[in-house]
Amino acid sequence: MPLDVMEEGDNIVVHASIPGVRPNDINVTLENNMLTIRADTKEERERKDGDYLMRERRFGSFYRSLRLPDTVTLTRPRRRTSTAC
């Protein structure tokens, strides 16, 4: 999971690219200066083309943790999601 981490004024902003994962399947936690982003993927597709039938399933979970500097005052993380074209 690629991350972009930047300072904006007094805030640290983290952008994570998590394609193919619904926002409700993403969990963000902040504990002991450790920011963790965890995601679960659950996808099942079925496509019919003539007499051919194809089914695909994708399941899994992954996470990324980032230790924040000790000088950071920890508050509850805010999560915003957006979809890119």
Secondary structure, 3 states (H helix, E strand, C coil): CCEEEEEECCEEEEEECCCCCCHHHEEEEEECCEEEEEEEEEEEEEEEECCEEEEEEEEEEEEEEEECCCCCCCCCCCCCCCCCC
